[in-house]
């Protein structure tokens, strides 16, 4: 048999903690509200520890900037792993004048190759 977890709004949690602090008795306040005293104690600790964003659940990250950077990092990693995303950049050949080499990047090594030689292979 599965039980569903109760969800409480941030407003309810803040009011419950405020009420418990006013009365000075967490256990009695929790019983009155129909929640466990451990739950109310946890809310109190979270509110005391991080008053700006004490209840980050339900898709609200504790640190929004960190969440944004992690999301961007994941997107960039995914772009780098996509096939066909290797960039080819032309540059003049350091060994021969008049010939152009290209560098394939995106793999573990950057490999220069001559355009004409690569075309003959194809």
Secondary structure as UniProt FT lines:
FT   HELIX           10..23
FT   HELIX           26..33
FT   HELIX           37..49
FT   TURN            57..59
FT   HELIX           64..81
FT   TURN            83..84
FT   STRAND          88..92
FT   TURN            97..98
FT   STRAND          100..104
FT   STRAND          111..114
FT   HELIX           115..121
//
